Amino acid sequence: MVENILGSFLLESGRVTKQQLFHLIKKQDDTRVKLGLIAVEEGMMTLDQTNEVNILQSAMDQMFGDIAVAKGYLTDDQVDYLVKKQGNPYLTFIQTLVDEDIIEMTELDNVIGEFAEKNGFTDEQLSDFKSGDVNRIVPIFLPDDCAKYSPIIGTVIRTLIRLVNRNAYIGRAEMVDTFPSENQVNQGLIWEEGLIDGFCEGDGGLLELCSVFAHEDFKVLDEDSLDAAGELLNCANGLYVSSLSRRGIFLEITPPNYGECGDDIKLHSICRIPVYITDKKFYFTVAEVK
């Protein structure tokens, strides 16, 4: 998810084209993050020190970590820590940008600084973003009034990534006045009060979600296509309810509904978050039922 969020920023700022971004994301599967890049990112080594070790490595049959330890730049424990971070998706994308000559190592701090400033990230939030962990990324895209929805939104996004498109990603959420009433599917999660959540169309993303999940080329949003979205929503909500049950909290899930929520249902704190798959957008909406 991080590569697509950061990649969208690079696209908007004119640093990459759509074709380049597609290539970069595809290239990630073949990219192994170099320890030197992680060491600089973590503040353990300077860029000059990593360049020195890289030059020595080209003349010596030794690993980067071994040379860095011998030079006194790193400890064995630090090398072990860096090796464990080589699978981090943020660092993998950064490495791909460097390898493909999109961004120079000397430019990285400025580019990431611009990205953080555009999104209004604090240093702590930027660290959460760089972790690549959906559980840490989702909250930084939510307004304060939506923070309570972070667990369920995180579950839904992880389910989308796993079952629909591994490159699905989110935008910044917002509070809205009404729950969508058209081109949407919703479901209730009820206990003493409860929640209602659902998917609604943005600009073709919900139709894309339905088609990919059902393995069928739907042309319009109708009862057949929305049924696929309802199945996916039921799956994600089921995972969320199961996680709560392990903590002694038991909810009843209502059947998916393909129309309006109902005039008798009073909704509060309605939060809408944009979700992107294959350059198309839909929304996930969640609200309290009082």
C-alpha positions in Angstrom: 0.0 0.0 0.0 2.8 2.5 0.8 4.3 2.2 -2.6 1.0 3.3 -4.2 0.4 6.1 -1.8 3.9 7.5 -2.3 3.8 6.7 -6.0 0.7 8.8 -6.4 2.5 11.7 -4.8 5.4 11.2 -7.2 2.9 11.1 -10.1 1.1 14.3 -9.0 4.4 16.1 -8.5 5.6 15.2 -12.0 8.5 13.0 -10.9 7.2 9.9 -12.6 4.7 9.1 -15.4 1.9 6.6 -15.1 3.9 4.1 -17.2 7.0 4.5 -15.0 4.9 4.1 -11.8 3.4 0.9 -13.1 6.9 -0.4 -14.0 8.2 0.6 -10.6 5.5 -1.2 -8.6 5.9 -4.3 -10.8 9.6 -4.1 -10.4 9.4 -4.3 -6.6 8.9 -8.1 -6.6 12.5 -8.4 -8.0 14.0 -5.7 -5.8 16.1 -6.5 -2.7 16.7 -3.5 -0.4 20.4 -2.8 0.1 21.6 -2.6 3.7 23.3 0.7 3.0 20.0 2.4 2.1 18.3 1.0 5.2 21.3 2.1 7.3 21.0 5.7 6.0 17.2 5.7 6.4 17.6 4.5 10.0 20.3 7.1 10.8 22.9 4.5 11.5 25.3 5.5 8.8 25.9 8.6 6.7 25.6 8.6 2.9 29.4 9.1 2.6 30.0 6.1 4.8 27.7 3.8 2.8 29.4 5.0 -0.4 32.8 4.2 1.1 31.6 0.7 2.0 30.1 0.2 -1.4 33.5 1.1 -3.1 35.3 -1.3 -0.7 32.8 -4.0 -1.4 33.4 -3.7 -5.1 37.1 -4.5 -4.5 36.6 -7.1 -1.7 34.8 -10.4 -1.6 32.8 -9.4 1.6 29.3 -8.5 2.5 28.3 -4.9 3.1 27.5 -5.6 6.8 30.9 -7.3 7.4 32.8 -4.3 6.0 30.7 -1.8 7.9 31.3 -3.7 11.1 35.1 -3.8 10.4 35.1 -0.1 9.7 33.3 0.5 13.0 30.2 2.0 11.4 27.9 -0.7 12.5 27.7 -3.4 15.2 26.7 -7.0 14.6 23.4 -6.4 16.3 22.7 -3.4 14.0 23.5 -5.5 10.9 21.0 -8.1 12.1 18.4 -5.4 12.6 19.0 -4.1 9.1 18.7 -7.5 7.5 15.3 -8.0 9.1 14.1 -4.7 7.6 14.9 -5.8 4.0 11.3 -6.9 3.4 9.8 -3.6 4.4 7.6 -2.4 1.4 8.5 1.3 1.9 12.2 0.6 1.7 11.7 -1.8 -1.2 10.0 1.0 -3.1 12.6 3.5 -2.2 15.3 1.1 -3.4 13.4 0.6 -6.7 13.3 4.4 -7.2 17.0 4.6 -6.7 17.8 1.6 -8.8 15.7 2.9 -11.7 17.4 6.4 -11.5 14.1 8.1 -10.6 15.5 9.6 -7.4 19.1 10.0 -6.3 20.0 9.0 -2.8 21.0 12.6 -2.1 17.4 13.7 -3.0 15.5 11.3 -0.8 15.3 13.4 2.3 13.9 16.4 0.3 11.3 14.2 -1.6 10.1 12.4 1.5 10.0 15.8 3.3 7.7 17.2 0.6 5.5 14.1 0.8 5.2 14.4 4.6 4.4 18.1 4.3 1.7 17.6 1.6 0.0 15.0 3.8 0.5 17.0 7.0 2.4 14.1 8.7 4.2 14.6 11.9 7.5 12.8 12.4 5.7 10.0 14.3 3.1 9.6 11.6 5.8 9.5 8.9 7.5 6.7 10.9 4.1 4.9 11.0 3.8 5.3 7.2 7.4 4.0 6.6 6.6 0.9 8.7 4.4 -0.5 5.9 2.1 -1.9 8.5 -1.6 -1.3 7.6 -2.6 -1.1 11.3 -0.2 1.8 11.7 -0.9 3.5 8.3 -4.7 3.6 8.5 -4.9 5.9 11.6 -2.8 8.6 10.0 -5.3 9.0 7.2 -8.2 9.4 9.6 -9.5 12.6 11.2 -9.7 12.6 15.0 -13.4 11.9 15.0 -12.8 8.7 12.9 -10.0 7.3 15.0 -12.4 4.9 16.7 -13.0 3.2 13.3 -9.4 2.4 12.7 -9.7 -1.3 13.6 -12.6 -2.1 11.3 -11.2 0.0 8.5 -7.8 -1.7 8.9 -9.5 -5.1 8.7 -11.4 -4.2 5.5 -8.3 -2.8 3.8 -6.2 -5.9 4.6 -9.0 -8.1 3.3 -9.1 -6.0 0.0 -5.4 -6.3 -0.4 -5.5 -10.1 0.2 -8.6 -11.0 -1.8 -9.0 -8.3 -4.5 -5.9 -6.4 -5.4 -2.6 -6.4 -3.5 -2.0 -2.8 -4.8 -5.2 -1.4 -3.2 -4.5 1.7 -1.2 -6.3 4.5 0.7 -6.6 8.3 0.6 -7.5 10.7 3.4 -10.8 10.0 5.1 -13.4 12.7 5.9 -16.5 13.1 8.0 -19.7 13.3 5.9 -23.3 14.2 6.7 -25.1 11.2 5.1 -24.6 7.6 4.4 -24.7 6.8 0.6 -28.0 5.7 -0.7 -27.2 4.7 -4.3 -24.7 2.3 -5.9 -23.8 0.8 -2.6 -24.0 -2.2 -0.3 -24.1 -2.0 3.5 -24.2 -4.2 6.5 -24.9 -3.8 10.2 -22.8 -5.0 13.1 -25.2 -4.9 16.0 -24.9 -5.2 19.8 -26.4 -2.8 22.3 -26.0 -0.1 19.7 -23.7 -0.9 16.8 -22.1 0.0 13.5 -23.1 0.1 9.9 -20.5 0.0 7.1 -20.5 -0.4 3.4 -18.9 0.1 -0.1 -20.2 2.7 -2.5 -19.2 3.8 -6.0 -16.6 6.5 -6.6 -15.5 6.5 -10.2 -15.6 2.9 -11.3 -13.8 1.4 -8.4 -16.7 -0.5 -6.9 -17.6 -2.1 -10.3 -13.9 -3.1 -10.6 -14.0 -4.6 -7.1 -17.1 -6.6 -7.9 -15.6 -7.9 -11.1 -12.3 -8.9 -9.7 -13.7 -10.5 -6.5 -16.4 -12.5 -8.5 -14.0 -13.3 -11.4 -16.7 -11.9 -13.7 -16.7 -9.0 -16.1 -19.6 -6.9 -14.8 -20.7 -4.0 -17.0 -23.0 -2.2 -14.6 -23.7 -2.0 -10.9 -26.8 -4.0 -10.3 -28.0 -6.7 -7.9 -25.8 -9.3 -9.4 -22.6 -7.3 -9.2 -23.4 -5.7 -5.8 -23.9 -9.2 -4.5 -20.2 -9.8 -5.0 -19.4 -6.7 -3.0 -21.7 -7.9 -0.3 -19.9 -11.2 -0.1 -16.6 -9.4 0.3 -18.0 -7.0 2.9 -19.5 -9.9 4.8 -16.1 -11.6 4.8 -14.3 -8.5 6.1 -16.9 -7.9 8.8 -16.8 -11.5 9.8 -13.0 -11.2 10.4 -13.6 -8.1 12.4 -16.3 -9.6 14.5 -14.2 -12.7 15.1 -11.3 -10.6 16.4 -13.7 -8.9 18.9 -15.2 -12.2 20.1 -11.7 -13.3 21.2 -11.8 -10.3 23.5 -15.3 -11.2 24.8 -17.2 -8.7 22.6 -20.0 -10.4 20.6 -21.7 -8.8 17.7 -24.5 -9.9 15.4 -23.9 -9.3 11.7 -27.0 -8.5 9.6 -27.4 -9.7 6.0 -25.9 -7.3 3.4 -28.4 -4.7 2.2 -28.3 -3.2 -1.3 -30.6 -0.2 -0.7 -30.8 2.7 1.7 -30.1 2.1 5.4 -33.7 2.9 6.4 -35.4 5.9 7.7 -35.7 4.4 11.2 -31.9 4.1 11.6 -30.2 7.1 13.2 -26.5 7.4 12.2 -23.8 9.3 13.9 -20.1 10.1 13.1 -20.3 9.0 9.5 -16.8 8.5 8.1 -15.9 8.0 4.4 -12.5 6.8 3.2 -11.5 6.6 -0.5 -10.0 3.3 -1.7 -8.1 3.0 -5.0 -7.7 -0.1 -7.1 -6.2 0.0 -10.6 -6.5 3.8 -10.7 -10.3 3.6 -10.0 -11.9 4.8 -6.8 -14.7 3.7 -4.5 -15.5 4.5 -0.9 -15.7 2.6 2.3 -18.2 4.2 4.7 -18.7 3.4 8.4 -21.0 5.0 11.0 -22.4 4.5 14.5 -26.0 3.4 14.9 -27.7 4.9 17.9 
